[in-house]
Amino acid sequence: MDARGLASALAARLGHAGARRAAGSLDARALWLFGQEGAGRFDLTAPGEPPGSLTLPHGGLVILRGPGRRALVDVGPLGYLSIAAHGHADALSLTLADHGEELVVDPGVGSYFGRPERRRGFRGTAFHPTVTVDGLDQSEPGGPFLWRSHARTRLVHLDLERGALVAEHDGYERLPDRVRHRRAVHAPPEGPLVVLDRLEGSAAHAYAQVWPFHPELEAKAAGPRTVRVARQEEPRLLIAFECSQGGELTLVRGEEEPFAGWWSPRLESVRPAWFCAWGTSAPGPLELVALLWPLRGAEEWPEPELVVTREGERTVVAYTTSAGRHTVCFSLGSPEPVRSSIVARQPLEGAAL
């Protein structure tokens, strides 16, 4: 459903500035409901300011915004009450939109009863933009609308102004070798986002960081650690990867066996969509790092020159943009777990300032 129609009606009836901004223009249904009086109220209402970053504690969502960009992180419970019937095993998932275009997406619902394999897939962890351990779901399903165990999520640190977040869940601590998943996000107002996943276990496991894309996007590997995502050959998103234990990049789309690479616009309807997985099989603890760079109007693909180093208890992520060399320090046990800095590019000798 297009929410702009509802926003138009709210602006026409109440003169709500935020609804006026979301609506854009007067909807025919709003005109029918509220007539010329509503149309006049709509025209006299000035659009509100763009929304900023915020947290929705009851829904368990954190929204990190920059100019034209929205990153949404799920830090809430599995679902409603003890059975969490309609819940999906997507703790710490991160979706990304840029200038109204969905890039990294939630896969949707898939099916309820018609196709059990779709039901299992679409509510499972491997379909969502988070991390899987040994191919298992974070929470254990007990039936089509029942979960036997619930991954519990905790928001450890949040700085909306700086776009910094650290959260964790205990879903994989049910394994004989208890694995805790911590996710740290650095989402500055401009430029790339950095996502660091720390998996705290000791034995060897198969870890995979998953990034599902909107079905209208095309994804291609550009080397062993980079994915380029485009719409009609125009750059939209670049993802660069690193891992403390080496890593392997996988791209799938519309696979039936195993069931992977699908997106659902509504119940009982699916479309092929590219899924990207970056992972490794190794003993822990280890870290998976992804740099997500939304692109708009770019004529060429950038080269972020991503480098990740471990300095004692800190993980240092460095990358390059046109503004300079950026550094993000992750120290997840400290009071300030995410810090960033930039060394600006020096102008060429003789260049105009």
C-alpha positions in Angstrom: 0.0 0.0 0.0 1.3 3.5 -0.9 1.3 5.5 2.3 1.3 8.8 0.5 -2.5 8.6 0.1 -2.9 8.3 3.9 -0.4 11.2 4.4 -2.4 13.3 1.9 -5.6 12.7 3.8 -3.9 13.6 7.2 -2.6 16.8 5.7 -5.9 17.7 4.2 -7.9 17.0 7.4 -5.4 18.1 10.1 -2.9 20.4 8.4 -0.1 18.1 9.6 3.3 19.4 8.3 5.0 15.9 8.4 2.1 14.3 6.5 2.2 17.2 4.0 5.9 16.5 3.3 5.3 12.7 3.0 2.3 13.2 0.7 4.0 15.4 -1.9 0.7 16.2 -3.7 -3.0 16.1 -2.9 -4.4 12.6 -3.4 -7.8 12.2 -5.2 -9.2 10.2 -2.3 -8.3 13.0 0.1 -10.1 15.5 -2.1 -13.1 13.3 -2.3 -13.1 12.9 1.5 -12.5 16.5 2.6 -13.5 18.5 -0.5 -12.3 22.0 -1.3 -11.9 22.9 2.4 -9.4 20.0 2.7 -7.7 21.0 -0.5 -7.2 24.5 0.8 -5.9 23.3 4.1 -3.5 21.0 2.2 -2.2 23.9 0.1 -1.7 26.2 3.1 0.3 23.6 5.1 4.0 24.0 4.7 5.9 20.7 4.4 7.7 19.7 7.6 11.5 19.2 7.9 12.9 15.9 6.8 12.9 13.3 9.7 16.1 12.6 11.5 17.6 9.6 13.1 15.5 8.0 15.8 14.8 4.9 17.9 11.5 3.2 18.3 12.0 1.3 21.6 8.6 -0.5 21.6 9.1 -1.8 18.1 12.8 -2.5 18.6 14.0 -0.4 15.6 16.8 2.1 15.2 16.7 4.3 12.1 19.9 6.0 11.1 19.4 8.7 8.5 21.6 10.9 6.4 20.7 13.2 3.5 18.5 11.0 1.3 19.6 7.8 3.1 17.9 5.5 5.6 19.5 2.6 7.5 17.1 0.5 9.6 18.5 -1.9 12.3 16.3 -4.5 14.0 17.2 -4.6 17.7 13.8 -5.8 19.0 12.3 -9.1 20.1 11.6 -12.0 17.8 7.8 -11.4 17.9 4.7 -10.9 20.0 4.5 -12.8 23.3 5.7 -16.3 24.0 5.0 -18.0 20.6 6.1 -15.0 18.4 3.9 -16.5 15.7 4.5 -14.1 12.9 8.1 -13.4 13.9 11.1 -13.8 11.6 14.6 -14.8 12.9 16.2 -11.5 11.8 17.8 -10.1 14.9 20.3 -7.3 14.1 19.3 -7.2 10.5 20.1 -4.0 8.6 18.3 -2.7 5.6 19.4 0.3 3.5 17.5 2.7 1.2 19.0 5.7 -0.7 16.9 8.6 -2.1 13.7 6.5 -1.9 15.3 3.5 -3.6 15.5 0.2 -1.6 18.9 -1.4 -1.8 19.4 -3.9 1.0 16.0 -5.2 1.8 13.9 -7.4 4.1 12.8 -10.3 1.9 9.1 -10.1 2.8 6.6 -12.8 3.9 6.7 -15.5 1.2 4.0 -17.9 2.2 2.0 -19.0 5.2 0.5 -22.4 4.3 0.6 -22.8 0.6 4.4 -23.6 0.3 6.0 -24.8 3.5 9.5 -24.6 2.1 8.9 -20.9 1.3 7.5 -20.4 4.8 10.7 -21.9 6.3 13.0 -19.9 4.0 11.4 -16.5 4.3 11.2 -16.4 8.1 14.7 -18.0 8.5 17.9 -16.1 9.3 19.6 -16.9 6.0 17.0 -14.8 4.1 17.8 -11.6 6.1 20.6 -9.1 6.2 22.2 -10.4 9.4 24.6 -13.3 10.2 24.1 -17.0 10.2 26.1 -19.6 12.2 26.4 -23.1 10.8 23.4 -22.3 8.5 21.1 -22.4 11.6 18.3 -19.9 12.5 19.0 -17.6 15.4 15.7 -18.8 17.0 14.5 -22.4 16.8 11.2 -22.9 14.9 8.6 -25.3 16.4 6.0 -25.1 13.7 4.6 -22.8 11.0 3.5 -20.2 13.7 5.6 -21.2 16.7 9.1 -20.7 17.9 10.7 -23.0 20.5 13.5 -20.6 21.4 13.8 -16.9 21.1 17.0 -15.0 20.3 17.1 -12.1 22.9 18.5 -8.8 21.5 20.1 -6.1 23.6 21.0 -2.5 22.4 24.4 -1.9 24.0 25.3 1.5 22.6 23.5 4.2 20.5 24.6 7.6 19.4 22.1 8.9 17.0 24.0 12.2 16.3 27.1 10.3 15.2 25.3 7.4 13.6 26.9 4.8 15.8 25.2 1.6 17.2 26.3 -1.6 18.9 23.8 -4.4 19.6 24.0 -8.1 20.3 21.8 -11.3 20.5 22.2 -14.6 22.3 20.4 -16.9 19.8 23.5 -19.0 19.0 24.4 -19.3 22.7 22.2 -22.4 22.7 24.9 -24.2 20.7 27.3 -26.5 22.6 30.0 -24.0 21.7 28.2 -20.8 22.8 28.4 -18.1 20.1 27.4 -14.5 20.8 26.8 -12.2 17.8 27.6 -8.5 18.3 27.0 -6.1 15.5 28.4 -2.6 15.4 27.3 0.0 12.8 28.9 3.3 11.8 26.5 5.3 9.6 27.9 8.9 9.2 25.7 11.5 7.5 27.6 11.2 4.3 29.4 8.4 2.5 29.8 4.7 3.2 28.4 2.8 6.2 30.7 0.3 8.0 29.2 -2.8 9.6 31.3 -5.0 11.9 30.0 -8.4 13.1 31.9 -10.0 15.9 31.2 -13.7 16.5 32.4 -14.7 20.0 32.9 -18.5 20.1 35.9 -20.7 20.3 35.3 -23.8 18.1 35.2 -23.8 14.3 31.8 -22.7 12.8 30.5 -21.7 9.4 29.7 -17.9 9.5 27.9 -16.0 6.8 27.1 -12.3 6.6 24.0 -12.0 4.3 23.0 -9.0 2.1 19.7 -9.4 0.1 19.1 -6.9 -2.6 15.9 -5.5 -4.2 14.8 -7.6 -7.2 15.2 -4.7 -9.6 18.9 -4.5 -8.9 21.7 -6.5 -10.5 24.7 -7.7 -8.5 28.1 -8.8 -9.8 31.3 -9.7 -8.1 34.2 -7.4 -8.8 37.0 -9.4 -7.4 37.0 -11.8 -4.4 36.0 -9.2 -1.8 33.8 -6.7 -3.7 30.2 -6.6 -5.0 28.8 -4.0 -7.4 25.0 -3.5 -7.3 23.5 -1.6 -10.2 20.1 -0.6 -11.7 20.1 -0.7 -15.5 23.9 -0.6 -15.4 24.0 2.6 -13.3 26.0 2.2 -10.0 23.7 2.1 -6.9 25.7 0.3 -4.2 29.2 -1.0 -3.7 30.0 -3.4 -0.9 33.6 -4.2 0.1 34.4 -7.0 2.5 37.1 -8.1 5.0 37.4 -10.9 7.5 39.9 -11.6 10.3 40.1 -15.2 9.2 39.8 -14.9 5.4 36.5 -15.1 3.6 34.6 -16.3 0.6 32.0 -14.3 -1.5 28.9 -16.0 -2.8 26.1 -14.6 -5.0 22.8 -16.5 -5.6 19.5 -15.6 -7.4 16.3 -17.5 -7.7 17.6 -20.9 -6.6 15.1 -23.7 -5.8 17.5 -26.2 -4.2 18.6 -25.0 -1.8 15.8 -22.4 -1.7 17.6 -19.0 -1.8 17.6 -15.7 -3.6 14.0 -14.7 -3.5 12.0 -11.6 -2.6 8.2 -11.5 -1.7 6.1 -8.4 -2.5 3.0 -10.1 -0.8 1.8 -13.4 0.4 2.2 -16.4 -2.0 4.1 -14.3 -4.5 7.9 -14.3 -5.0 10.4 -12.8 -7.4 14.0 -13.8 -8.0 16.5 -11.4 -6.3 20.2 -11.4 -5.8 21.5 -12.5 -2.4 25.1 -11.9 -1.4 26.9 -13.9 1.4 30.3 -13.1 2.8 31.6 -15.8 5.1 34.2 -18.2 6.4 34.6 -21.5 8.3 37.0 -20.9 11.1 37.4 -21.0 14.9 36.4 -17.9 16.8 36.3 -15.3 17.9 36.4 -13.6 14.5 35.1 -10.5 12.8 33.3 -10.0 9.5 33.4 -6.4 8.1 31.3 -4.9 5.3 31.6 -1.4 3.9 28.3 -0.4 2.2 28.6 2.6 -0.2 25.3 4.0 -1.7 26.0 5.6 -5.0 23.9 8.0 -7.0 24.9 9.8 -10.2 28.4 8.0 -10.2 29.9 7.6 -13.6 32.5 5.2 -12.4 32.8 2.6 -9.6 34.8 4.0 -6.6 37.7 2.1 -5.0 37.4 2.4 -1.3 40.8 0.6 -0.5 39.3 -1.1 2.5 41.9 -2.2 5.1 41.0 -3.8 8.5 43.6 -4.2 11.3 43.5 -5.5 14.8 45.3 -3.3 17.4 45.0 -5.0 20.8 41.3 -4.8 21.8 40.5 -2.5 18.9 39.5 -3.2 15.3 40.5 -0.4 13.0 38.7 0.0 9.6 40.2 2.4 7.1 38.8 3.3 3.7 39.1 6.1 1.1 36.6 8.5 -0.4 37.0 11.7 -2.4 37.0 13.5 0.9 40.1 11.7 2.2 41.2 8.6 4.2 38.6 7.6 6.8 39.3 5.6 10.0 36.7 3.9 12.2 37.8 2.4 15.5 35.7 -0.3 17.0 36.3 -1.1 20.7 33.2 -2.9 21.7 34.0 -3.2 25.4 34.7 0.5 25.9 32.3 3.3 26.9 32.8 4.8 23.4 32.8 1.7 21.2 32.7 3.4 17.8 34.9 6.4 17.0 35.8 7.9 13.6 38.2 10.3 12.0 39.3 11.5 8.6 42.5 12.7 7.1 41.4 15.1 4.3 42.9 14.9 0.9 45.5 17.5 0.2 45.0 19.6 -2.9 47.4 19.0 -5.7 50.3 21.5 -5.9 49.2 24.5 -8.0 45.5 23.5 -7.9 42.9 26.2 -7.2 41.5 26.2 -3.7 
